[in-house]
Amino acid sequence: MPTPLIMEWVLITNGNEKRLSEEHDIFIIKFNGYKLFPIDETIEIKRNNRTKQVGIAKIVKLVFENNQTICHYQLLSLQSVN
């Protein structure tokens, strides 16, 4: 049976991100299914599909397991605190 894989160019958090390192602004977020992001490239961050960009991040690590994607990213800039 084929495994679906989605290529993403925008990181949509829906407020589910968790900070791992305050010093380096590293966050982790988990997604259902398998999502592929460009690693070591800048990518837009949005709260949801309907909002404007809230920041820029760099994906530093992706883990695929148990039909989940675990994404570690570094926040490079934040355009709004809300």
Backbone as ProteinMPNN parsed JSONL, in Angstrom:
{"seq_chain_A": "MPTPLIMEWVLITNGNEKRLSEEHDIFIIKFNGYKLFPIDETIEIKRNNRTKQVGIAKIVKLVFENNQTICHYQLLSLQSVN", "coords_chain_A": {"N_chain_A": [[0.845, -1.165, 0.0], [0.65, 2.222, -0.884], [2.382, 4.949, 0.668], [1.241, 8.055, 1.59], [2.798, 11.155, 0.85], [3.457, 14.456, 1.509], [4.64, 17.437, 0.11], [5.692, 20.317, 1.616], [5.725, 23.893, 1.614], [5.263, 25.943, 3.244], [5.18, 26.499, 6.676], [2.709, 25.623, 8.732], [1.423, 26.194, 11.792], [-0.8, 26.159, 13.547], [-0.777, 26.86, 16.193], [0.372, 24.772, 17.625], [3.052, 24.379, 18.18], [6.024, 23.781, 20.143], [8.444, 25.142, 22.276], [11.827, 24.216, 22.272], [14.425, 25.091, 22.749], [15.319, 28.02, 24.168], [17.491, 29.658, 23.916], [18.495, 29.254, 21.301], [16.231, 29.552, 19.813], [14.731, 27.228, 18.994], [12.157, 25.144, 17.906], [9.594, 22.592, 18.131], [7.297, 20.658, 16.296], [4.543, 18.51, 15.699], [3.091, 16.591, 13.121], [0.275, 14.898, 11.736], [0.561, 12.164, 9.54], [2.87, 12.091, 6.719], [5.04, 14.649, 6.019], [7.048, 16.567, 3.955], [9.596, 18.907, 4.185], [11.622, 21.648, 2.969], [14.949, 21.372, 3.918], [17.255, 23.243, 5.869], [16.725, 25.594, 4.521], [15.121, 28.787, 4.18], [11.767, 29.279, 5.28], [8.321, 30.163, 5.22], [6.312, 30.949, 8.1], [3.103, 30.33, 9.301], [0.143, 30.864, 11.269], [-2.285, 29.644, 10.604], [-4.023, 28.47, 7.622], [-5.391, 30.716, 6.698], [-4.271, 33.036, 7.687], [-1.877, 35.761, 7.687], [1.662, 35.696, 7.0], [3.681, 35.011, 9.824], [6.282, 34.804, 10.501], [9.72, 33.784, 9.801], [11.416, 30.756, 9.294], [13.87, 28.115, 9.701], [14.064, 24.855, 8.749], [15.467, 22.336, 10.653], [15.563, 19.681, 11.327], [13.97, 16.63, 10.507], [11.788, 14.018, 11.372], [10.423, 10.93, 10.607], [7.958, 8.833, 11.667], [5.728, 6.286, 12.78], [3.453, 7.094, 11.262], [3.626, 9.854, 11.517], [5.02, 13.163, 11.304], [7.765, 14.656, 12.686], [8.905, 17.735, 13.286], [11.649, 19.824, 13.607], [12.453, 23.149, 14.036], [14.173, 26.277, 13.5], [13.481, 29.435, 14.635], [13.882, 32.256, 12.782], [13.114, 34.894, 12.26], [10.576, 37.036, 13.541], [7.513, 38.423, 12.767], [5.384, 39.446, 14.12], [4.136, 39.638, 17.435], [1.764, 38.607, 18.149]], "CA_chain_A": [[0.0, 0.0, 0.0], [1.493, 3.404, -0.944], [2.349, 5.873, 1.783], [1.144, 9.425, 1.086], [3.839, 12.085, 1.264], [3.103, 15.802, 1.064], [5.727, 18.411, 0.134], [5.194, 21.582, 2.161], [6.596, 25.06, 1.407], [4.89, 26.873, 4.3], [4.998, 25.805, 7.948], [1.465, 26.065, 9.365], [1.553, 25.638, 13.139], [-2.069, 26.08, 14.275], [-0.503, 27.065, 17.619], [0.769, 23.504, 18.252], [4.496, 24.293, 18.332], [6.565, 23.829, 21.499], [9.832, 25.616, 22.268], [12.802, 23.288, 22.844], [15.602, 25.834, 23.185], [15.096, 29.457, 24.121], [18.742, 30.292, 23.499], [18.657, 29.166, 19.849], [14.901, 29.657, 19.211], [14.386, 25.956, 18.362], [10.803, 24.688, 18.202], [9.203, 21.292, 17.602], [5.872, 20.513, 16.003], [4.218, 17.188, 15.154], [2.0, 16.549, 12.145], [-0.209, 13.586, 11.332], [0.988, 11.855, 8.18], [4.256, 12.387, 6.366], [5.205, 15.917, 5.321], [8.442, 16.849, 3.641], [9.906, 20.335, 4.131], [13.003, 21.904, 2.561], [15.818, 21.455, 5.088], [18.295, 24.274, 5.823], [16.277, 26.704, 3.679], [14.112, 29.581, 4.885], [10.391, 28.906, 4.97], [7.331, 30.996, 5.909], [5.515, 30.375, 9.188], [1.759, 30.894, 9.461], [-0.652, 30.223, 12.326], [-3.205, 28.753, 9.897], [-4.086, 28.739, 6.183], [-6.055, 31.981, 6.38], [-3.574, 34.178, 8.261], [-0.663, 36.223, 7.021], [2.925, 35.168, 7.501], [4.061, 35.547, 11.129], [7.727, 34.739, 10.674], [10.573, 32.989, 8.913], [12.104, 29.697, 10.027], [14.714, 27.179, 8.964], [13.86, 23.477, 9.209], [16.78, 21.778, 10.969], [15.496, 18.217, 11.485], [12.685, 15.976, 10.273], [11.734, 12.609, 11.764], [9.209, 10.263, 10.147], [7.703, 7.589, 12.386], [4.362, 6.0, 13.221], [2.539, 7.934, 10.487], [3.759, 11.232, 11.979], [6.22, 13.919, 10.983], [8.233, 15.485, 13.796], [9.672, 18.783, 12.635], [12.382, 20.766, 14.444], [12.805, 24.321, 13.243], [14.739, 27.426, 14.179], [12.821, 30.686, 14.301], [14.881, 33.236, 12.379], [12.547, 36.228, 12.459], [9.166, 37.065, 13.923], [6.955, 39.671, 12.284], [4.371, 39.914, 15.049], [4.124, 38.855, 18.672], [0.413, 38.066, 18.336]], "C_chain_A": [[0.903, 1.246, 0.0], [1.306, 4.296, 0.288], [2.278, 7.292, 1.24], [2.242, 10.308, 1.685], [3.497, 13.442, 0.671], [4.328, 16.694, 1.176], [5.157, 19.754, 0.552], [6.213, 22.695, 1.932], [6.281, 26.164, 2.4], [4.66, 26.04, 5.557], [3.772, 26.395, 8.647], [1.374, 25.383, 10.723], [0.238, 25.401, 13.864], [-1.873, 26.223, 15.785], [-0.034, 25.825, 18.349], [2.272, 23.349, 18.463], [4.886, 24.369, 19.814], [8.033, 24.235, 21.404], [10.73, 24.577, 22.946], [13.997, 24.03, 23.433], [15.342, 27.326, 23.037], [16.333, 30.178, 23.598], [18.885, 30.33, 21.976], [17.328, 29.253, 19.098], [14.53, 28.408, 18.408], [13.009, 25.514, 18.855], [10.598, 23.302, 17.609], [7.699, 21.313, 17.363], [5.666, 19.138, 15.379], [3.017, 17.306, 14.232], [1.565, 15.113, 11.942], [0.172, 13.366, 9.879], [2.434, 12.265, 7.954], [4.315, 13.642, 5.521], [6.69, 16.167, 5.143], [8.615, 18.356, 3.496], [11.327, 20.509, 3.601], [13.865, 22.119, 3.809], [16.923, 22.474, 4.824], [17.993, 25.388, 4.826], [15.255, 27.508, 4.482], [12.721, 29.221, 4.366], [9.467, 29.82, 5.778], [6.666, 30.225, 7.041], [4.189, 31.112, 9.221], [1.071, 30.167, 10.605], [-1.661, 29.255, 11.728], [-3.256, 29.18, 8.433], [-4.602, 30.123, 5.837], [-5.336, 33.212, 6.918], [-2.365, 34.559, 7.422], [0.55, 35.565, 7.654], [3.254, 35.821, 8.841], [5.562, 35.521, 11.352], [8.407, 33.918, 9.61], [11.318, 31.975, 9.777], [13.007, 28.916, 9.088], [14.478, 25.805, 9.566], [15.237, 22.863, 9.437], [16.763, 20.256, 11.106], [14.083, 17.744, 11.214], [12.796, 14.519, 10.678], [10.389, 12.07, 11.302], [9.054, 8.958, 10.922], [6.244, 7.49, 12.783], [3.327, 6.909, 12.566], [2.493, 9.372, 11.013], [5.044, 11.839, 11.444], [6.541, 14.781, 12.191], [9.235, 16.462, 13.203], [10.326, 19.677, 13.687], [12.748, 21.949, 13.561], [13.354, 25.429, 14.131], [14.023, 28.678, 13.708], [13.883, 31.733, 13.994], [14.39, 34.663, 12.535], [11.061, 36.089, 12.767], [8.611, 38.419, 13.521], [5.923, 40.256, 13.215], [4.424, 39.042, 16.29], [2.766, 38.244, 18.923], [0.104, 37.019, 17.313]], "O_chain_A": [[1.832, 1.32, 0.804], [0.219, 4.378, 0.862], [3.169, 7.704, 0.497], [2.562, 10.212, 2.87], [3.272, 13.56, -0.534], [4.988, 16.712, 2.215], [4.239, 20.269, -0.086], [7.419, 22.472, 2.042], [6.943, 27.202, 2.41], [4.016, 24.992, 5.501], [3.803, 27.539, 9.101], [1.262, 24.16, 10.81], [0.165, 24.52, 14.72], [-2.704, 25.761, 16.568], [-0.034, 25.809, 19.58], [2.722, 22.284, 18.886], [4.166, 24.948, 20.627], [8.771, 23.734, 20.557], [10.437, 24.115, 24.048], [14.519, 23.651, 24.482], [15.167, 27.833, 21.928], [16.221, 31.195, 22.914], [19.345, 31.328, 21.422], [17.291, 29.053, 17.884], [14.067, 28.515, 17.273], [12.733, 25.511, 20.054], [11.324, 22.884, 16.708], [6.937, 21.907, 18.126], [6.51, 18.66, 14.621], [2.058, 18.022, 14.519], [2.394, 14.203, 11.971], [0.109, 14.295, 9.074], [3.125, 12.72, 8.866], [3.722, 13.706, 4.443], [7.482, 15.997, 6.07], [7.865, 19.004, 2.767], [12.156, 19.614, 3.764], [13.542, 22.953, 4.654], [17.457, 22.563, 3.719], [18.909, 26.051, 4.339], [14.597, 26.963, 5.368], [12.53, 28.907, 3.191], [9.8, 30.204, 6.899], [6.479, 29.011, 6.958], [4.14, 32.341, 9.176], [1.367, 29.005, 10.883], [-1.877, 28.17, 12.268], [-2.602, 30.148, 8.047], [-4.274, 30.652, 4.774], [-5.754, 34.334, 6.631], [-1.898, 33.798, 6.574], [0.459, 34.952, 8.718], [3.126, 37.036, 8.989], [6.064, 36.144, 12.287], [7.788, 33.427, 8.665], [11.793, 32.305, 10.863], [12.926, 29.033, 7.866], [14.671, 25.611, 10.766], [16.078, 22.862, 8.538], [17.806, 19.609, 11.016], [13.114, 18.374, 11.636], [13.786, 13.856, 10.365], [9.345, 12.666, 11.566], [9.913, 8.08, 10.846], [5.603, 8.497, 13.085], [2.435, 7.429, 13.235], [1.451, 10.026, 10.961], [6.019, 11.14, 11.169], [5.697, 15.543, 12.664], [10.279, 16.065, 12.686], [9.645, 20.224, 14.555], [13.288, 21.775, 12.469], [13.056, 25.515, 15.323], [13.966, 28.949, 12.509], [14.698, 32.061, 14.857], [15.162, 35.549, 12.901], [10.392, 35.158, 12.318], [9.168, 39.453, 13.888], [5.61, 41.443, 13.12], [4.721, 37.85, 16.209], [2.625, 37.429, 19.835], [-0.99, 36.454, 17.319]]}, "name": "protein", "num_of_chains": 1, "seq": "MPTPLIMEWVLITNGNEKRLSEEHDIFIIKFNGYKLFPIDETIEIKRNNRTKQVGIAKIVKLVFENNQTICHYQLLSLQSVN"}
